[in-house]
Amino acid sequence: MLHNDYKLWENMIAIQCTQKILKEVGQEFQGAIIPTVPLGCWHANLLILDRRKCVLFTNDKTRYSFLVPGLKKPDFKMLDEIFRQGLFRNLIRDGFSQEAIEKVLDEIREVVFTRTSSRSVLGTMNDMANIIKWTVLDEGGMLNVDVVEMNSKLNRMPLGPLDYKFAIDQVREALA
């Protein structure tokens, strides 16, 4: 039995946002969520790169991450759809089958936004944000960066919270 503040959700995911993103989104689910899908919990953080708002999404369990660059104020009102599109693009780039991608997208029909809950995930995201910032600087600005390629490289780095395994391998395992 679950406490009243907790709910099991089917075909729904939680994106746990930093205060900056919650302010932009303008909505927040009160209470905790326990999604039942493999990639059910994500964190989102706002980065400013070349004076552009970008959102870094990271899955809690697998640490699979992707950056969505160049967002404007109206984009945050449809952040759930922007998340789905970004996830779709990155899963295609990473070689997942059409069947696996359709399954994942079908499982995330609804998205709720809530507060962050994991210091460990935020720590991973801070490390990735630093790598992203250095990549942007090294490439001469966001306009010169192949974002999907950069996202692919982020998911092929050994990560301490995963016992130095790769996020891409963890996603493959979760979707198997």
LOGU-329881 format. One record per atom (N, C-alpha, C): residue number from 1; residue in one letter; atom name; x, y, z. Coordinates in steps of 0.05 Angstrom, whole numbers, m for minus. Layout:
# LOGU-329881
seq_type_atom_x_y_z
NUM_A_CA_X_Y_Z
...
# end
This chain:
# LOGU-329881
seq_type_atom_x_y_z
1_M_N_17_m24_0
1_M_CA_0_0_0
1_M_C_18_25_0
2_L_N_10_45_m15
2_L_CA_25_69_m18
2_L_C_13_91_m1
3_H_N_30_109_8
3_H_CA_22_132_23
3_H_C_5_150_4
4_N_N_m13_166_14
4_N_CA_m30_182_m3
4_N_C_m16_201_m21
5_D_N_9_210_m13
5_D_CA_24_229_m30
5_D_C_37_215_m54
6_Y_N_36_188_m54
6_Y_CA_49_173_m76
6_Y_C_28_161_m94
7_K_N_33_161_m119
7_K_CA_14_148_m138
7_K_C_30_132_m158
8_L_N_19_109_m165
8_L_CA_30_94_m187
8_L_C_17_104_m213
9_W_N_33_108_m233
9_W_CA_23_119_m258
9_W_C_30_100_m281
10_E_N_11_95_m298
10_E_CA_16_80_m322
10_E_C_15_99_m345
11_N_N_33_94_m365
11_N_CA_35_111_m389
11_N_C_40_141_m381
12_M_N_56_144_m360
12_M_CA_62_171_m351
12_M_C_91_171_m340
13_I_N_104_194_m344
13_I_CA_131_197_m333
13_I_C_131_223_m316
14_A_N_151_224_m299
14_A_CA_156_248_m283
14_A_C_182_261_m293
15_I_N_180_287_m298
15_I_CA_204_302_m304
15_I_C_208_320_m279
16_Q_N_229_314_m265
16_Q_CA_235_329_m240
16_Q_C_253_353_m248
17_C_N_243_376_m244
17_C_CA_255_401_m254
17_C_C_268_417_m232
18_T_N_289_431_m240
18_T_CA_301_451_m222
18_T_C_281_475_m220
19_Q_N_286_491_m200
19_Q_CA_268_514_m196
19_Q_C_266_532_m221
20_K_N_289_536_m235
20_K_CA_289_553_m258
20_K_C_270_542_m280
21_I_N_269_516_m284
21_I_CA_251_505_m304
21_I_C_222_506_m294
22_L_N_217_500_m269
22_L_CA_190_501_m259
22_L_C_178_529_m262
23_K_N_195_549_m259
23_K_CA_186_577_m262
23_K_C_179_581_m292
24_E_N_194_571_m310
24_E_CA_189_574_m339
24_E_C_164_558_m347
25_V_N_161_534_m337
25_V_CA_139_516_m344
25_V_C_113_527_m333
26_G_N_114_537_m308
26_G_CA_90_549_m296
26_G_C_70_530_m285
27_Q_N_78_505_m282
27_Q_CA_61_485_m270
27_Q_C_78_465_m255
28_E_N_66_454_m234
28_E_CA_81_434_m218
28_E_C_61_416_m205
29_F_N_66_390_m207
29_F_CA_51_369_m194
29_F_C_60_368_m165
30_Q_N_41_369_m146
30_Q_CA_48_366_m118
30_Q_C_46_337_m110
31_G_N_66_328_m96
31_G_CA_67_300_m87
31_G_C_88_285_m103
32_A_N_92_260_m95
32_A_CA_112_243_m108
32_A_C_98_224_m128
33_I_N_113_216_m148
33_I_CA_103_199_m169
33_I_C_121_175_m171
34_I_N_109_151_m175
34_I_CA_124_127_m179
34_I_C_115_115_m206
35_P_N_128_124_m228
35_P_CA_120_113_m254
35_P_C_126_83_m256
36_T_N_111_69_m272
36_T_CA_114_40_m275
36_T_C_129_33_m300
37_V_N_138_52_m316
37_V_CA_152_46_m341
37_V_C_182_47_m337
38_P_N_197_33_m353
38_P_CA_226_31_m349
38_P_C_241_58_m348
39_L_N_233_76_m365
39_L_CA_247_102_m366
39_L_C_228_123_m354
40_G_N_216_118_m332
40_G_CA_195_134_m321
40_G_C_203_160_m306
41_C_N_226_162_m295
41_C_CA_234_186_m280
41_C_C_258_200_m294
42_W_N_255_225_m298
42_W_CA_276_242_m310
42_W_C_280_266_m293
43_H_N_303_278_m297
43_H_CA_309_305_m285
43_H_C_314_324_m308
44_A_N_308_349_m304
44_A_CA_313_370_m324
44_A_C_326_394_m311
45_N_N_346_405_m325
45_N_CA_361_428_m315
45_N_C_364_448_m337
46_L_N_361_474_m331
46_L_CA_364_495_m350
46_L_C_393_504_m352
47_L_N_404_504_m376
47_L_CA_431_514_m381
47_L_C_428_538_m400
48_I_N_446_558_m396
48_I_CA_447_580_m415
48_I_C_474_577_m430
49_L_N_471_573_m456
49_L_CA_495_569_m473
49_L_C_493_589_m496
50_D_N_513_606_m499
50_D_CA_513_627_m520
50_D_C_487_644_m517
51_R_N_480_650_m493
51_R_CA_456_667_m487
51_R_C_430_654_m497
52_R_N_430_628_m500
52_R_CA_406_614_m508
52_R_C_399_594_m485
53_K_N_372_592_m481
53_K_CA_363_573_m461
53_K_C_363_545_m472
54_C_N_375_527_m457
54_C_CA_376_499_m465
54_C_C_368_482_m441
55_V_N_356_459_m447
55_V_CA_348_441_m425
55_V_C_363_414_m428
56_L_N_375_406_m406
56_L_CA_388_380_m405
56_L_C_370_361_m390
57_F_N_362_339_m404
57_F_CA_345_318_m392
57_F_C_363_294_m385
58_T_N_359_283_m362
58_T_CA_374_259_m353
58_T_C_355_239_m340
59_N_N_357_214_m349
59_N_CA_340_193_m337
59_N_C_352_185_m310
60_D_N_336_183_m290
60_D_CA_345_176_m263
60_D_C_359_150_m261
61_K_N_348_129_m273
61_K_CA_358_102_m270
61_K_C_382_97_m288
62_T_N_380_104_m313
62_T_CA_401_97_m333
62_T_C_422_119_m337
63_R_N_415_144_m329
63_R_CA_431_168_m334
63_R_C_433_175_m363
64_Y_N_416_163_m380
64_Y_CA_414_171_m408
64_Y_C_407_200_m410
65_S_N_421_216_m425
65_S_CA_418_245_m425
65_S_C_417_256_m453
66_F_N_403_279_m456
66_F_CA_404_294_m481
66_F_C_398_323_m475
67_L_N_410_340_m492
67_L_CA_407_369_m490
67_L_C_388_378_m512
68_V_N_370_396_m505
68_V_CA_353_408_m525
68_V_C_360_438_m524
69_P_N_372_448_m546
69_P_CA_381_476_m546
69_P_C_361_496_m557
70_G_N_366_522_m551
70_G_CA_353_544_m564
70_G_C_323_546_m558
71_L_N_315_542_m533
71_L_CA_287_544_m527
71_L_C_279_573_m520
72_K_N_255_580_m527
72_K_CA_245_607_m521
72_K_C_221_604_m501
73_K_N_212_625_m490
73_K_CA_191_625_m470
73_K_C_167_607_m478
74_P_N_156_610_m502
74_P_CA_132_594_m509
74_P_C_139_564_m510
75_D_N_164_557_m516
75_D_CA_171_528_m517
75_D_C_168_514_m490
76_F_N_170_529_m468
76_F_CA_168_516_m442
76_F_C_139_508_m436
77_K_N_120_520_m449
77_K_CA_92_513_m445
77_K_C_86_486_m458
78_M_N_103_477_m476
78_M_CA_100_451_m489
78_M_C_125_434_m485
79_L_N_137_436_m461
79_L_CA_162_422_m455
79_L_C_159_392_m457
80_D_N_135_382_m451
80_D_CA_130_353_m453
80_D_C_134_344_m481
81_E_N_123_358_m501
81_E_CA_126_350_m529
81_E_C_155_354_m538
82_I_N_168_375_m529
82_I_CA_196_379_m536
82_I_C_213_356_m525
83_F_N_207_347_m501
83_F_CA_220_324_m489
83_F_C_217_300_m506
84_R_N_192_294_m514
84_R_CA_186_270_m531
84_R_C_202_271_m557
85_Q_N_202_294_m570
85_Q_CA_216_297_m596
85_Q_C_246_293_m592
86_G_N_257_305_m571
86_G_CA_285_302_m566
86_G_C_293_274_m560
87_L_N_277_260_m544
87_L_CA_282_232_m538
87_L_C_281_215_m563
88_F_N_261_220_m580
88_F_CA_258_206_m605
88_F_C_283_209_m623
89_R_N_291_234_m627
89_R_CA_315_239_m643
89_R_C_340_225_m633
90_N_N_343_226_m607
90_N_CA_367_214_m595
90_N_C_367_183_m595
91_L_N_343_172_m591
91_L_CA_341_143_m593
91_L_C_346_133_m621
92_I_N_337_148_m641
92_I_CA_343_140_m669
92_I_C_373_142_m674
93_R_N_385_164_m665
93_R_CA_414_167_m670
93_R_C_430_145_m656
94_D_N_420_136_m633
94_D_CA_435_115_m618
94_D_C_428_87_m628
95_G_N_413_84_m650
95_G_CA_410_59_m663
95_G_C_388_40_m651
96_F_N_370_51_m635
96_F_CA_348_35_m625
96_F_C_329_28_m647
97_S_N_317_4_m645
97_S_CA_298_m5_m665
97_S_C_272_12_m664
98_Q_N_259_13_m687
98_Q_CA_233_27_m689
98_Q_C_214_16_m668
99_E_N_214_m10_m664
99_E_CA_196_m22_m644
99_E_C_202_m13_m616
100_A_N_227_m11_m609
100_A_CA_235_m2_m582
100_A_C_228_28_m578
101_I_N_232_44_m598
101_I_CA_226_73_m597
101_I_C_196_76_m594
102_E_N_180_62_m610
102_E_CA_151_64_m608
102_E_C_141_56_m580
103_K_N_153_35_m569
103_K_CA_145_26_m543
103_K_C_151_48_m522
104_V_N_174_60_m523
104_V_CA_181_81_m504
104_V_C_162_104_m507
105_L_N_158_114_m531
105_L_CA_140_137_m535
105_L_C_111_131_m527
106_D_N_103_106_m531
106_D_CA_76_98_m523
106_D_C_73_99_m493
107_E_N_95_93_m479
107_E_CA_94_92_m450
107_E_C_95_120_m437
108_I_N_100_140_m453
108_I_CA_102_167_m441
108_I_C_81_186_m453
109_R_N_56_176_m453
109_R_CA_35_193_m464
109_R_C_30_218_m448
110_E_N_35_216_m422
110_E_CA_30_239_m405
110_E_C_55_244_m389
111_V_N_61_270_m385
111_V_CA_84_279_m370
111_V_C_75_298_m348
112_V_N_86_293_m324
112_V_CA_81_313_m302
112_V_C_108_324_m294
113_F_N_107_349_m285
113_F_CA_130_363_m276
113_F_C_129_366_m246
114_T_N_151_360_m233
114_T_CA_153_361_m204
114_T_C_181_371_m196
115_R_N_186_373_m171
115_R_CA_212_383_m161
115_R_C_233_360_m162
116_T_N_258_368_m163
116_T_CA_279_349_m163
116_T_C_280_333_m137
117_S_N_291_309_m139
117_S_CA_291_292_m115
117_S_C_317_277_m111
118_S_N_336_279_m129
118_S_CA_360_263_m127
118_S_C_385_280_m131
119_R_N_400_282_m109
119_R_CA_426_296_m111
119_R_C_445_282_m130
120_S_N_444_255_m130
120_S_CA_461_240_m147
120_S_C_457_246_m176
121_V_N_431_247_m185
121_V_CA_425_254_m213
121_V_C_434_282_m219
122_L_N_429_301_m200
122_L_CA_437_329_m204
122_L_C_468_331_m207
123_G_N_482_315_m191
123_G_CA_511_314_m193
123_G_C_520_305_m221
124_T_N_508_284_m231
124_T_CA_514_274_m258
124_T_C_508_296_m278
125_M_N_486_309_m275
125_M_CA_478_330_m294
125_M_C_498_354_m293
126_N_N_508_360_m269
126_N_CA_528_382_m267
126_N_C_553_374_m282
127_D_N_562_349_m280
127_D_CA_585_340_m294
127_D_C_581_342_m324
128_M_N_557_333_m333
128_M_CA_550_334_m362
128_M_C_548_363_m371
129_A_N_537_381_m355
129_A_CA_535_409_m362
129_A_C_563_421_m367
130_N_N_582_413_m350
130_N_CA_610_423_m354
130_N_C_622_413_m380
131_I_N_617_387_m386
131_I_CA_627_376_m411
131_I_C_614_390_m435
132_I_N_588_395_m433
132_I_CA_574_409_m455
132_I_C_585_437_m458
133_K_N_589_452_m436
133_K_CA_600_479_m438
133_K_C_627_479_m451
134_W_N_644_460_m444
134_W_CA_671_458_m456
134_W_C_669_451_m486
135_T_N_651_433_m492
135_T_CA_647_426_m521
135_T_C_638_450_m537
136_V_N_619_465_m527
136_V_CA_610_489_m541
136_V_C_633_509_m544
137_L_N_648_513_m523
137_L_CA_671_531_m525
137_L_C_691_521_m545
138_D_N_697_496_m544
138_D_CA_717_484_m562
138_D_C_709_485_m592
139_E_N_682_482_m597
139_E_CA_672_483_m624
139_E_C_667_511_m634
140_G_N_670_531_m617
140_G_CA_666_558_m626
140_G_C_637_568_m625
141_G_N_621_556_m608
141_G_CA_594_566_m604
141_G_C_573_544_m610
142_M_N_549_549_m601
142_M_CA_527_530_m605
142_M_C_521_525_m634
143_L_N_524_545_m651
143_L_CA_517_542_m679
143_L_C_535_522_m693
144_N_N_559_517_m682
144_N_CA_578_498_m694
144_N_C_577_470_m682
145_V_N_560_466_m662
145_V_CA_558_440_m648
145_V_C_537_423_m661
146_D_N_544_398_m667
146_D_CA_524_378_m675
146_D_C_513_367_m649
147_V_N_490_377_m641
147_V_CA_479_370_m614
147_V_C_472_341_m611
148_V_N_461_328_m632
148_V_CA_454_300_m630
148_V_C_480_283_m627
149_E_N_501_291_m641
149_E_CA_526_276_m639
149_E_C_538_280_m610
150_M_N_536_305_m600
150_M_CA_546_310_m573
150_M_C_530_294_m553
151_N_N_504_293_m556
151_N_CA_487_277_m538
151_N_C_496_247_m539
152_S_N_501_237_m562
152_S_CA_510_210_m565
152_S_C_536_205_m550
153_K_N_554_223_m552
153_K_CA_580_221_m537
153_K_C_576_222_m507
154_L_N_557_238_m498
154_L_CA_552_240_m469
154_L_C_543_213_m458
155_N_N_528_198_m474
155_N_CA_517_173_m465
155_N_C_537_149_m468
156_R_N_561_156_m477
156_R_CA_581_135_m481
156_R_C_606_142_m464
157_M_N_601_154_m441
157_M_CA_622_160_m421
157_M_C_617_142_m397
158_P_N_638_131_m385
158_P_CA_634_116_m360
158_P_C_625_135_m338
159_L_N_604_126_m323
159_L_CA_593_143_m302
159_L_C_596_129_m275
160_G_N_606_143_m255
160_G_CA_610_133_m228
160_G_C_585_121_m216
161_P_N_562_135_m217
161_P_CA_537_124_m205
161_P_C_528_98_m218
162_L_N_538_92_m242
162_L_CA_531_67_m256
162_L_C_553_47_m254
163_D_N_571_50_m234
163_D_CA_594_32_m231
163_D_C_611_33_m256
164_Y_N_614_57_m267
164_Y_CA_631_63_m291
164_Y_C_622_48_m316
165_K_N_595_44_m318
165_K_CA_584_33_m342
165_K_C_574_57_m358
166_F_N_565_51_m383
166_F_CA_555_72_m401
166_F_C_525_74_m399
167_A_N_515_99_m401
167_A_CA_486_103_m400
167_A_C_472_89_m423
168_I_N_484_89_m446
168_I_CA_472_77_m470
168_I_C_467_47_m465
169_D_N_486_34_m452
169_D_CA_483_5_m446
169_D_C_461_1_m425
170_Q_N_458_19_m407
170_Q_CA_437_17_m386
170_Q_C_409_19_m399
171_V_N_407_37_m419
171_V_CA_381_40_m432
171_V_C_375_15_m448
172_R_N_394_5_m462
172_R_CA_390_m20_m477
172_R_C_380_m42_m459
173_E_N_392_m44_m436
173_E_CA_384_m65_m416
173_E_C_356_m60_m406
174_A_N_350_m34_m400
174_A_CA_323_m27_m390
174_A_C_301_m33_m410
175_L_N_307_m30_m436
175_L_CA_287_m34_m457
175_L_C_286_m62_m468
176_A_N_304_m79_m458
176_A_CA_305_m107_m468
176_A_C_281_m123_m458
# end
